[in-house]
Amino acid sequence: MNTLTTAELRGYQQICGTNGAIMAIACDQRGGIRQILADAPDERARITDAMLGDVKADVVRYLASEAPCVLLDPVCAVPRVVDEGVLPRHTALLIGLDASGYDTDAEGHYLSRLASGMNARKVRELGGTGGKIMVYLRADRPQANDHNMAIIRQCIEDFAREDLLLVVEFLTYPLPGEDPAVYKAKIPALIEGGTRLCLDAGAKVLKLPYPGTAEACAAISAMCGHVPWSVLSAGVDHETFLGQVEIAMANGAAGVIAGRALWKDCVFLDRARTRDALVAKAVPRLRQIQAILERYPRSSERAVAA
């Protein structure tokens, strides 16, 4: 059920480096990048999709061109980076299916959404190597997950029909009134529980929050078996993320899909300033991550067989 087909495996190989580890630059955020670019809500509102597209094009041009794969959104970035020749032919393209933001129900549970018109066939039309779906999960609240798990199952079934690679991601979140310390203590169990939900739904490649400890990473790897999981950066600072990557890879992770930890302090509305910061800071950070991955080579066979 969770085994990659030949076509999916080919897509998986393309999002990995030469040592077989997943190495993708994530820049599919919309609202999050607006928050980075402007402090005041009215200033953020004036940042158009085209302006975000400029930022994303520069991340692709100066940073993602140095990696095997980039993850982008179909609202601001794709098809622009393809049509304008910004995305190099050797860089694989994952396309995000999730809409920016979320709704909430009466209990404060997050309800995820798909971007308008996005499905596996659309990802093919846009030139994607594969897709990525992200939903919010609270594994300790079964009633909180019905809507979002239905989205995951819908996407898994859709991509299976198209025989196209799909990366499944989830994030956890605090409930209204939940004590921050109590929530923080629950995070490893929430990540483990959310991983189980995704595996049971048929996920074949996962993008997960850092589980918190070496032991938690090893538990995730044991649960996943032959299903590869990559660690996301969740906006932590770069040095923190390097430590997380080292621990995750040493305990069975298959690679990284890294976003804000690489470029959050390197993007501006001034494109010349963005270029200089990406070249001076983000590219060396990418090299540091790649150096860690090189110490933990993986073979294609490990992605499909125990």
N, C-alpha and C positions, 0 to 999 in steps of 0.2 A: 504493500500500500504506500509506503514511504520511500520506495526505491526509484531513483531517477531513471527515466527512459534514456535511450541513446541520444535523442534530440535534446532533452533537458540536460544531460551530462555534458553535451557539447557547449551549451550555454553556460553551464557551471564552470567548465574549464576556462572559458573566456573571461570570467570575472575574477579569476585567480591569477597570481603571479606565476613565474616559471617554476617556483618551488611547490606549487600546488595549493598555496594558502590564499584564501579570499582576501583581496585588497581593493576596496572600493571607496571612493570619495563621495560622501553624501552631501548633496546640495539641493534637496527637494523641498526644503522648508520654505514657507511663504511668510506667515505671520511672525515666526521666530526671527527671520532676517529683517523684517521691518522693525522689530524691537531693537535689533542691533544697530540699525542704521539711523534711528531717530528715537529720542527719549520721550518727547511729548506725543500724546495720541493724535493731535491735529497734524503734526508733522508726519507721523506714520501714515495717516490717511491720504496724504498728498503723494506718497510713493506709489507710482503706478506699476502695473504688471510689467510694462515695458522697461521701467527703471530697474525693477528686480531682475528682469532678463539681462540687462547690462551687467549687473553684479555677477549673475550666474555664468554668463558667457566668459567673464574674466576669470572666475574660479576654474572653469574648464580649460581656458587657454593657458593659464600659468601654473595650475596645480594638477588638475585631473589628467592633463596630457602626460604627466609623469607617472601615472598609475595604470593598472590593467583595466579599471572600470570606474565609471562615474554613475551616481544615482541622481536623477533629475526629475522635475515635475513636468506635466504636460500642459501647464497653464502659462508659465513664464519662460521656460527654458527650451522645451521641445515643442515643435520641430526646429525652432530657430537655430540651435547650435549645430544641427545637421545641415540645414539649408544654407547657412552662411559659411559652412566649412570650418567652424571653430573646433568641432569634435574630431580629433584625429582618427584615421581609419583603424588604428590599432587599439583604440580604447573602447571597451565594451560599454553598452548603455543599458542600465536598468531604469525603468520608468515607474515612478510612484503612482499608485492608483488611488490613494487616500486623499480626500479633500482636506483643506487646511482647517484646523480647529475641530470642534465637536459640539454636539448638543448635550443636554442633561435631562434626566427624567425627574420625577417628583422626589426620589430618594437621593438625588445628587449623583447618580451613576452616569459616567460619560458614555455618550452614544456616538460612535464613529460614523463617518460618511465616506462614500466613494466620490471621487471627482466626476463631474458631469461627463457622461459619454465614455467613461473608461472601462475597458475590458481587454481580454487577451488579444482579440482581433485588432483593436485600436493600437495596442502596443506594437503589434507587427507592422501596422500601417505607418507608425511613427519611426520605424527602424530600430526598435528596441531589441536587445539581446534577451531580455526578460522583464518581468514586472516585480514590483514590491508592494505588498499591502501591509499597512500598519493599523492596528486597532488597540483600544484600551481594554485591559482586563483586570478584574479583581477576583482571583481564583478562590478566595475565601467567601465570596458572595455569589453563589450560582445564579441567583436571579438577576444579577447585574450584567451577566455575560450573554444572555440569549441573543440580543440584537447584534452584538459585535461578532459573536461566533458564527452567526448566520452569514455575515459578510465574509468571514474567512472561508467557510465551507463553499459559498457561492464562487469565490475567486479560485479556490483550489479546483473545483469542478470545471470551471470555465477554462482555466489554463491547461488542465488535463485534456480537454477536448481539442485544444489547439496544439497540444504537445509542446508547450512553451514553458521555460523556466519561470518559477515563481518563488520569491523570497518572502517569507512570512515573518512579520515583526509585531511585537506587542510591547506596550508600556503599562506600568502600573500607575496608580494615582491615589491620593488620600481622599477619604470620604468627608463630607461636611461635618465639622466639629471633631474630627479625629485628632487625637493628641499627636503632634509631630514625632515625639520620641517613640510612641507606640507604633505608629506607622513605619518609622525607620526600622524598628526591630522586626517587622513583618516582611520586609522587602525580600530577603532571600527565599522565604517560603512562598511569597507571591510570585516570584520569578520561576521557581520550580513548578508551582501549580499551573501557571500560565503556559509554561513549556509543555506540560503534559496535555493541556487542552489543545494546543496547536498540533502536537504529534497525533493525538487521537483523531483530529480532524483530517489528517493526511498530509501535513506539511512535510516538505522534502528538504528545504533549506531554511534555516532560521537566522534571524537577526535579533539579538537579545540584549537587554540591559546587563551590565556587569553584575553577577550574582552576589558579590560582596567579599568572598573569601576563596582561598584555594580549594578548600573542602567543598564549598558550594559549586564551584566550577567543575570539580571532578564529579559531583553528583549529577549535574546537568549533562555532562558528557556521557556518563553511564546510562542515564535515562534516554539520551538521544541515540545511542548506539551508532549505527552507520550514518545517521542524519547529521550533516555538518551544521554547526552553529557558529555565527560570527558575533563579536561583541561590538556594541555601538558606544559612542563616546558620551552621549547625553549632556553635552555642553560643559563637562568638567575641564579643568585646566590641563594643558598638554602634559605636564610632568606627572600629574595624577593618572592620566590616561595611559601613559607609557607603562607605569607600574601595573595597571589593570591588564593591559595587553600581555605583558610578560607572564603574569599569573594565569590568565585565561589560556594562553597558548601552551604553557607548561602543563596544564591540566585538561587538555583535550579539545580546546576550541579550534575551529578551522580557519580563523582569520578575523579580519576587522572590516566594518563598514563605518568609516569615521567622518564626522562632519565638523561641528562647531569647535571641537578641541583643536582642530587643525587651522581653521580660518576665521573664527569669530572675531578676533581682534585685527583682522587683515582686510576687511571689506568696508568700503565707504561709498558714498555717492560720488565722490571725486575719483574717477576711474584711474587717473595717474597715480594717486595715492594708493589705491587698491593694488595696482600692478606692482608697485615698489614693495608693499608689505607682503604680498603673496610670495614674491621672489625671495625677499630677504628673510622672512620668518616661516611661512607655511611650507615651502619646499624643503628646507632643512628638517622641519618637524616630520614631514612625510618620510624623508630618508631614515629618520630614527625609528619610525614604526616599521618600515620595511626591513631594517636591520634586525629587529626582533623577530619578525616573521621568518627571515632567512634561517634563523636558528632552529626553526620547527617545521621542517619540510613535510609536505603531505603528498601522497600520490593520488591520482584520479580514482584508483580502485577503492581507496578508503572512503570515498564519498558514496559509494554504491554497495559496498559489501563489508560486513563486519570483519 
